[in-house]
Amino acid sequence: MSLEDALRVCLLIRECEPQAFDRAARRWIARYAGVPGATLDQLAIAVAALQLMRKQPELALELLEQIAP
């Protein structure tokens, strides 16, 4: 599964099973951290965006688009 598809899964989980969102977000972050060339600053933005995703998913997606591999 691509990183983009995994993010879509996170969004679905957020909507359908919010109690499982943290686990899905951590898994996505772990995958993102393994992307060649990903910087620590980009990883910090990704974490912040996924935290923001709970309340403002549109803004979170905009942030994530800025650091897309």
N, CA, C and O atoms as CSV, one atom per row, in Angstrom:
chain,resi,resn,atom,element,x,y,z
A,1,MET,N,N,0.846,-1.169,0.000
A,1,MET,CA,C,0.000,0.000,0.000
A,1,MET,C,C,0.899,1.242,0.000
A,1,MET,O,O,1.891,1.303,0.726
A,2,SER,N,N,0.543,2.204,-0.805
A,2,SER,CA,C,1.335,3.433,-0.879
A,2,SER,C,C,1.108,4.277,0.380
A,2,SER,O,O,0.143,4.072,1.117
A,3,LEU,N,N,1.993,5.201,0.599
A,3,LEU,CA,C,1.873,6.119,1.732
A,3,LEU,C,C,0.589,6.948,1.602
A,3,LEU,O,O,-0.097,7.209,2.590
A,4,GLU,N,N,0.284,7.348,0.385
A,4,GLU,CA,C,-0.941,8.119,0.136
A,4,GLU,C,C,-2.184,7.293,0.456
A,4,GLU,O,O,-3.118,7.792,1.083
A,5,ASP,N,N,-2.198,6.048,0.033
A,5,ASP,CA,C,-3.333,5.172,0.345
A,5,ASP,C,C,-3.446,4.934,1.845
A,5,ASP,O,O,-4.550,4.889,2.389
A,6,ALA,N,N,-2.314,4.783,2.507
A,6,ALA,CA,C,-2.320,4.582,3.955
A,6,ALA,C,C,-2.893,5.812,4.661
A,6,ALA,O,O,-3.564,5.679,5.685
A,7,LEU,N,N,-2.636,6.997,4.126
A,7,LEU,CA,C,-3.205,8.208,4.701
A,7,LEU,C,C,-4.719,8.222,4.513
A,7,LEU,O,O,-5.453,8.641,5.408
A,8,ARG,N,N,-5.181,7.772,3.368
A,8,ARG,CA,C,-6.630,7.679,3.141
A,8,ARG,C,C,-7.273,6.724,4.153
A,8,ARG,O,O,-8.372,6.977,4.646
A,9,VAL,N,N,-6.583,5.639,4.450
A,9,VAL,CA,C,-7.080,4.694,5.457
A,9,VAL,C,C,-7.166,5.394,6.815
A,9,VAL,O,O,-8.135,5.207,7.550
A,10,CYS,N,N,-6.169,6.187,7.141
A,10,CYS,CA,C,-6.203,6.944,8.400
A,10,CYS,C,C,-7.436,7.848,8.456
A,10,CYS,O,O,-8.099,7.942,9.489
A,11,LEU,N,N,-7.732,8.499,7.354
A,11,LEU,CA,C,-8.909,9.370,7.313
A,11,LEU,C,C,-10.195,8.581,7.533
A,11,LEU,O,O,-11.085,9.013,8.265
A,12,LEU,N,N,-10.279,7.434,6.898
A,12,LEU,CA,C,-11.470,6.592,7.083
A,12,LEU,C,C,-11.599,6.109,8.523
A,12,LEU,O,O,-12.690,6.101,9.093
A,13,ILE,N,N,-10.490,5.713,9.092
A,13,ILE,CA,C,-10.503,5.260,10.482
A,13,ILE,C,C,-10.925,6.402,11.392
A,13,ILE,O,O,-11.704,6.205,12.325
A,14,ARG,N,N,-10.417,7.579,11.123
A,14,ARG,CA,C,-10.789,8.758,11.921
A,14,ARG,C,C,-12.294,8.955,11.921
A,14,ARG,O,O,-12.877,9.288,12.952
A,15,GLU,N,N,-12.924,8.753,10.781
A,15,GLU,CA,C,-14.370,8.950,10.661
A,15,GLU,C,C,-15.174,7.783,11.227
A,15,GLU,O,O,-16.185,7.991,11.898
A,16,CYS,N,N,-14.727,6.555,10.956
A,16,CYS,CA,C,-15.523,5.370,11.294
A,16,CYS,C,C,-15.194,4.744,12.638
A,16,CYS,O,O,-16.075,4.206,13.307
A,17,GLU,N,N,-13.937,4.812,13.033
A,17,GLU,CA,C,-13.490,4.201,14.287
A,17,GLU,C,C,-12.514,5.144,14.991
A,17,GLU,O,O,-11.325,4.841,15.087
A,18,PRO,N,N,-13.003,6.277,15.480
A,18,PRO,CA,C,-12.095,7.280,16.042
A,18,PRO,C,C,-11.197,6.760,17.163
A,18,PRO,O,O,-10.097,7.276,17.359
A,19,GLN,N,N,-11.646,5.759,17.889
A,19,GLN,CA,C,-10.823,5.198,18.961
A,19,GLN,C,C,-9.586,4.494,18.415
A,19,GLN,O,O,-8.626,4.284,19.157
A,20,ALA,N,N,-9.585,4.129,17.153
A,20,ALA,CA,C,-8.447,3.442,16.536
A,20,ALA,C,C,-7.543,4.404,15.753
A,20,ALA,O,O,-6.539,3.986,15.177
A,21,PHE,N,N,-7.904,5.691,15.735
A,21,PHE,CA,C,-7.143,6.648,14.926
A,21,PHE,C,C,-5.696,6.792,15.394
A,21,PHE,O,O,-4.787,6.816,14.564
A,22,ASP,N,N,-5.464,6.885,16.694
A,22,ASP,CA,C,-4.089,7.062,17.178
A,22,ASP,C,C,-3.168,5.951,16.677
A,22,ASP,O,O,-2.050,6.213,16.232
A,23,ARG,N,N,-3.638,4.737,16.750
A,23,ARG,CA,C,-2.815,3.602,16.299
A,23,ARG,C,C,-2.524,3.722,14.801
A,23,ARG,O,O,-1.387,3.531,14.368
A,24,ALA,N,N,-3.547,4.035,14.023
A,24,ALA,CA,C,-3.357,4.183,12.577
A,24,ALA,C,C,-2.398,5.334,12.271
A,24,ALA,O,O,-1.549,5.219,11.387
A,25,ALA,N,N,-2.533,6.434,12.996
A,25,ALA,CA,C,-1.656,7.582,12.778
A,25,ALA,C,C,-0.207,7.239,13.124
A,25,ALA,O,O,0.712,7.636,12.408
A,26,ARG,N,N,-0.004,6.507,14.212
A,26,ARG,CA,C,1.370,6.107,14.579
A,26,ARG,C,C,1.978,5.209,13.508
A,26,ARG,O,O,3.159,5.335,13.184
A,27,ARG,N,N,1.185,4.319,12.969
A,27,ARG,CA,C,1.699,3.438,11.916
A,27,ARG,C,C,2.064,4.243,10.671
A,27,ARG,O,O,3.076,3.974,10.023
A,28,TRP,N,N,1.227,5.242,10.341
A,28,TRP,CA,C,1.521,6.069,9.179
A,28,TRP,C,C,2.807,6.856,9.412
A,28,TRP,O,O,3.652,6.946,8.521
A,29,ILE,N,N,2.955,7.425,10.604
A,29,ILE,CA,C,4.169,8.181,10.933
A,29,ILE,C,C,5.402,7.287,10.812
A,29,ILE,O,O,6.432,7.715,10.290
A,30,ALA,N,N,5.301,6.058,11.290
A,30,ALA,CA,C,6.436,5.127,11.201
A,30,ALA,C,C,6.802,4.880,9.741
A,30,ALA,O,O,7.982,4.828,9.392
A,31,ARG,N,N,5.800,4.731,8.900
A,31,ARG,CA,C,6.080,4.531,7.476
A,31,ARG,C,C,6.705,5.775,6.865
A,31,ARG,O,O,7.651,5.679,6.082
A,32,TYR,N,N,6.178,6.947,7.220
A,32,TYR,CA,C,6.720,8.196,6.688
A,32,TYR,C,C,8.169,8.388,7.123
A,32,TYR,O,O,8.998,8.856,6.342
A,33,ALA,N,N,8.470,8.034,8.352
A,33,ALA,CA,C,9.834,8.188,8.875
A,33,ALA,C,C,10.834,7.363,8.066
A,33,ALA,O,O,12.018,7.696,8.026
A,34,GLY,N,N,10.375,6.304,7.430
A,34,GLY,CA,C,11.252,5.459,6.632
A,34,GLY,C,C,11.426,5.901,5.193
A,34,GLY,O,O,12.164,5.275,4.433
A,35,VAL,N,N,10.752,6.977,4.811
A,35,VAL,CA,C,10.870,7.477,3.437
A,35,VAL,C,C,12.278,8.046,3.238
A,35,VAL,O,O,12.717,8.898,4.011
A,36,PRO,N,N,12.981,7.581,2.212
A,36,PRO,CA,C,14.323,8.123,1.962
A,36,PRO,C,C,14.269,9.642,1.760
A,36,PRO,O,O,13.458,10.152,0.987
A,37,GLY,N,N,15.129,10.333,2.458
A,37,GLY,CA,C,15.202,11.779,2.324
A,37,GLY,C,C,14.284,12.560,3.246
A,37,GLY,O,O,14.368,13.787,3.292
A,38,ALA,N,N,13.408,11.885,3.983
A,38,ALA,CA,C,12.529,12.591,4.911
A,38,ALA,C,C,13.377,13.206,6.021
A,38,ALA,O,O,14.221,12.539,6.619
A,39,THR,N,N,13.139,14.479,6.281
A,39,THR,CA,C,13.922,15.179,7.292
A,39,THR,C,C,13.192,15.163,8.633
A,39,THR,O,O,12.002,14.855,8.703
A,40,LEU,N,N,13.909,15.492,9.673
A,40,LEU,CA,C,13.321,15.577,10.998
A,40,LEU,C,C,12.253,16.665,11.048
A,40,LEU,O,O,11.224,16.501,11.704
A,41,ASP,N,N,12.496,17.765,10.361
A,41,ASP,CA,C,11.498,18.841,10.299
A,41,ASP,C,C,10.220,18.361,9.611
A,41,ASP,O,O,9.119,18.670,10.065
A,42,GLN,N,N,10.359,17.616,8.532
A,42,GLN,CA,C,9.184,17.080,7.840
A,42,GLN,C,C,8.439,16.091,8.722
A,42,GLN,O,O,7.209,16.059,8.721
A,43,LEU,N,N,9.163,15.303,9.458
A,43,LEU,CA,C,8.539,14.347,10.369
A,43,LEU,C,C,7.758,15.082,11.458
A,43,LEU,O,O,6.660,14.663,11.825
A,44,ALA,N,N,8.314,16.165,11.970
A,44,ALA,CA,C,7.611,16.959,12.984
A,44,ALA,C,C,6.323,17.551,12.414
A,44,ALA,O,O,5.300,17.588,13.098
A,45,ILE,N,N,6.369,18.011,11.171
A,45,ILE,CA,C,5.167,18.542,10.517
A,45,ILE,C,C,4.134,17.434,10.351
A,45,ILE,O,O,2.943,17.658,10.565
A,46,ALA,N,N,4.579,16.256,9.975
A,46,ALA,CA,C,3.665,15.127,9.797
A,46,ALA,C,C,2.968,14.781,11.106
A,46,ALA,O,O,1.760,14.542,11.120
A,47,VAL,N,N,3.707,14.753,12.193
A,47,VAL,CA,C,3.113,14.457,13.503
A,47,VAL,C,C,2.087,15.530,13.862
A,47,VAL,O,O,0.975,15.214,14.283
A,48,ALA,N,N,2.458,16.787,13.695
A,48,ALA,CA,C,1.535,17.881,14.007
A,48,ALA,C,C,0.275,17.812,13.141
A,48,ALA,O,O,-0.832,18.052,13.622
A,49,ALA,N,N,0.454,17.486,11.875
A,49,ALA,CA,C,-0.691,17.395,10.964
A,49,ALA,C,C,-1.636,16.267,11.379
A,49,ALA,O,O,-2.855,16.430,11.340
A,50,LEU,N,N,-1.084,15.144,11.770
A,50,LEU,CA,C,-1.952,14.041,12.183
A,50,LEU,C,C,-2.661,14.353,13.499
A,50,LEU,O,O,-3.787,13.901,13.704
A,51,GLN,N,N,-2.037,15.106,14.385
A,51,GLN,CA,C,-2.726,15.547,15.594
A,51,GLN,C,C,-3.865,16.501,15.231
A,51,GLN,O,O,-4.951,16.432,15.807
A,52,LEU,N,N,-3.609,17.376,14.285
A,52,LEU,CA,C,-4.597,18.331,13.823
A,52,LEU,C,C,-5.749,17.650,13.078
A,52,LEU,O,O,-6.864,18.170,13.043
A,53,MET,N,N,-5.478,16.509,12.496
A,53,MET,CA,C,-6.461,15.817,11.684
A,53,MET,C,C,-7.743,15.487,12.455
A,53,MET,O,O,-8.813,15.375,11.857
A,54,ARG,N,N,-7.641,15.333,13.761
A,54,ARG,CA,C,-8.832,15.014,14.562
A,54,ARG,C,C,-9.901,16.093,14.432
A,54,ARG,O,O,-11.091,15.789,14.359
A,55,LYS,N,N,-9.478,17.347,14.405
A,55,LYS,CA,C,-10.435,18.465,14.411
A,55,LYS,C,C,-10.508,19.202,13.073
A,55,LYS,O,O,-11.561,19.722,12.705
A,56,GLN,N,N,-9.387,19.248,12.344
A,56,GLN,CA,C,-9.338,20.006,11.097
A,56,GLN,C,C,-8.667,19.179,9.998
A,56,GLN,O,O,-7.527,19.457,9.625
A,57,PRO,N,N,-9.355,18.178,9.486
A,57,PRO,CA,C,-8.729,17.287,8.500
A,57,PRO,C,C,-8.288,17.991,7.219
A,57,PRO,O,O,-7.279,17.607,6.627
A,58,GLU,N,N,-9.019,19.006,6.785
A,58,GLU,CA,C,-8.642,19.691,5.552
A,58,GLU,C,C,-7.297,20.399,5.714
A,58,GLU,O,O,-6.434,20.312,4.842
A,59,LEU,N,N,-7.129,21.091,6.825
A,59,LEU,CA,C,-5.865,21.777,7.091
A,59,LEU,C,C,-4.731,20.772,7.251
A,59,LEU,O,O,-3.616,21.005,6.785
A,60,ALA,N,N,-5.019,19.662,7.907
A,60,ALA,CA,C,-4.005,18.615,8.087
A,60,ALA,C,C,-3.531,18.091,6.739
A,60,ALA,O,O,-2.334,17.896,6.529
A,61,LEU,N,N,-4.465,17.864,5.834
A,61,LEU,CA,C,-4.089,17.365,4.506
A,61,LEU,C,C,-3.252,18.383,3.746
A,61,LEU,O,O,-2.332,18.008,3.019
A,62,GLU,N,N,-3.559,19.667,3.905
A,62,GLU,CA,C,-2.747,20.705,3.256
A,62,GLU,C,C,-1.304,20.653,3.762
A,62,GLU,O,O,-0.363,20.748,2.975
A,63,LEU,N,N,-1.135,20.502,5.065
A,63,LEU,CA,C,0.208,20.403,5.628
A,63,LEU,C,C,0.937,19.182,5.094
A,63,LEU,O,O,2.110,19.261,4.728
A,64,LEU,N,N,0.247,18.060,5.051
A,64,LEU,CA,C,0.862,16.822,4.584
A,64,LEU,C,C,1.232,16.893,3.103
A,64,LEU,O,O,2.222,16.297,2.678
A,65,GLU,N,N,0.439,17.619,2.324
A,65,GLU,CA,C,0.770,17.787,0.898
A,65,GLU,C,C,2.090,18.527,0.732
A,65,GLU,O,O,2.830,18.270,-0.218
A,66,GLN,N,N,2.389,19.441,1.645
A,66,GLN,CA,C,3.622,20.217,1.556
A,66,GLN,C,C,4.866,19.367,1.789
A,66,GLN,O,O,5.956,19.729,1.345
A,67,ILE,N,N,4.714,18.249,2.479
A,67,ILE,CA,C,5.880,17.409,2.774
A,67,ILE,C,C,5.815,16.062,2.058
A,67,ILE,O,O,6.571,15.141,2.369
A,68,ALA,N,N,4.906,15.963,1.101
A,68,ALA,CA,C,4.743,14.693,0.379
A,68,ALA,C,C,6.052,14.300,-0.289
A,68,ALA,O,O,6.747,15.132,-0.873
A,69,PRO,N,N,6.377,12.992,-0.189
A,69,PRO,CA,C,7.626,12.519,-0.822
A,69,PRO,C,C,7.534,12.533,-2.332
A,69,PRO,O,O,8.493,12.167,-3.012
